[in-house]
Amino acid sequence: MRSAIAALLLLGFAGAVRGQDAPRTGLEYRLTVPDGVPFAFDHSEEKYFSALPFMTAKDFARVTVHKSKNPNTPGDWEIELTHTALGRAKYRAVADADRSRDYCLVFHSRLYQCLAFPPVQKGLYDKGIVLNDRFNRDQAQALAREMRREIAKAR
């Protein structure tokens, strides 16, 4: 029964189309795959993702905004997303399954950042993600507010 439900979900999601018609996603991590569901983004080439996210908004605990500490980006602001305990466990489980995979943070059908799973270093990278897309303060605060709303809605 579970496999039939999973197959239906995969078939329904696989019908996604490119660009503006791509399904509206929440706040999630998706694995990049060579022949998955295509998404085209404004500021990036088309990427292919697994049919289902491995983490969603309910796996994020909080969103904070702070000034960048990177000396190469003075004046920029960053958004830090922290994982819940369950989110950390999911992150570790997926990372431990295959460290060679890449994943991306997708929010409302927009690609924000893609990363590769780091080498095994217990507890260092599974706590969260820092978005450093060269935001100014107002941009960072506005995006963080939207992300907080998505997290609150998921609970």
C-alpha positions in Angstrom: 0.0 0.0 0.0 2.8 2.4 0.9 4.6 1.8 -2.4 1.4 2.5 -4.3 0.9 5.8 -2.5 4.6 6.8 -3.0 4.3 5.9 -6.7 1.2 8.1 -7.1 2.9 11.0 -5.3 6.0 10.6 -7.6 3.9 10.5 -10.7 1.9 13.6 -9.7 5.0 15.5 -8.9 6.8 14.4 -12.0 4.4 16.3 -14.1 5.9 19.6 -12.9 6.7 22.0 -15.7 9.5 24.6 -16.0 9.8 28.2 -15.0 6.8 30.1 -13.6 4.6 27.0 -13.9 6.8 25.0 -11.5 4.9 23.8 -8.5 5.0 26.3 -5.6 7.2 24.8 -3.0 7.5 25.6 0.7 10.8 25.9 2.6 12.7 22.8 1.8 15.9 21.0 1.0 15.9 18.9 -2.2 18.6 16.5 -3.4 19.9 17.3 -6.9 19.7 14.3 -9.2 20.6 13.9 -12.9 17.1 13.0 -14.2 14.6 14.3 -11.6 11.9 16.9 -11.5 13.1 20.0 -13.5 13.0 23.5 -12.0 14.1 26.6 -13.9 15.1 29.5 -11.7 15.5 33.2 -12.5 19.2 33.4 -11.5 20.4 29.9 -12.3 20.4 27.2 -14.9 17.8 24.5 -14.8 18.4 22.0 -12.1 16.9 18.6 -11.5 15.7 17.5 -8.1 14.4 14.5 -6.3 10.6 14.3 -6.5 10.1 14.9 -2.8 12.1 17.1 -0.4 14.1 15.4 2.4 13.4 18.3 4.8 10.5 20.8 4.9 9.5 23.9 6.9 8.6 21.9 9.9 12.2 20.7 10.2 13.4 24.3 10.7 13.4 25.8 14.2 14.1 29.5 13.6 15.3 32.1 11.1 17.6 34.9 12.2 19.2 37.8 10.3 22.7 39.2 11.0 25.3 41.3 9.4 27.9 39.3 7.5 31.2 38.6 9.4 33.0 37.9 6.1 35.6 40.6 5.5 35.0 40.1 1.7 31.4 41.1 1.9 31.2 44.3 4.1 27.7 45.7 4.5 26.0 42.5 3.4 23.5 40.7 5.6 23.0 36.9 6.0 20.0 34.8 6.9 20.6 31.8 9.2 18.2 28.9 9.4 18.5 26.6 12.3 17.2 23.0 12.1 15.0 21.3 14.8 16.2 18.2 16.5 14.2 16.1 14.0 15.6 18.2 11.2 19.2 17.5 12.3 18.5 13.8 12.5 17.0 13.8 8.9 19.9 15.9 7.6 22.5 13.4 9.2 20.6 10.4 7.9 20.5 11.7 4.3 24.1 12.9 4.4 25.3 9.6 5.9 23.6 7.6 3.1 25.8 9.2 0.5 28.1 12.1 1.1 28.7 12.8 -2.6 25.2 14.3 -3.1 24.4 17.9 -3.6 21.3 19.6 -2.1 19.6 22.9 -2.5 17.5 25.2 -0.3 14.3 26.0 -2.3 11.7 28.4 -1.0 8.5 29.2 -2.9 9.9 27.7 -6.1 13.1 29.8 -5.9 16.5 28.4 -5.6 18.5 30.1 -2.8 21.6 28.1 -2.2 23.1 24.7 -3.3 25.6 22.9 -1.2 27.3 19.5 -1.1 27.1 17.4 2.1 30.2 18.1 4.1 32.7 15.5 5.3 31.6 13.6 8.4 32.1 16.0 11.3 29.5 15.2 13.9 27.2 18.0 14.7 29.0 20.7 12.9 27.0 21.2 9.7 23.7 19.6 10.6 22.6 22.6 12.8 21.5 24.8 10.0 22.4 26.8 6.9 23.5 30.4 6.4 22.3 32.1 3.2 24.7 34.7 2.0 23.2 35.9 -1.3 24.6 39.5 -0.9 21.4 40.7 0.8 21.0 44.2 2.1 19.4 44.6 5.5 15.8 45.2 4.2 16.0 42.2 1.7 17.3 39.9 4.4 14.6 40.9 6.9 11.8 40.6 4.4 12.9 37.1 3.3 13.4 36.0 6.9 9.8 37.2 7.7 8.4 35.1 4.8 10.4 32.1 6.0 9.2 32.5 9.6 5.6 32.6 8.3 6.2 29.4 6.4 7.7 27.6 9.4 4.8 28.8 11.7 2.3 27.6 9.1 3.9 24.1 9.0 3.5 23.5 12.7 
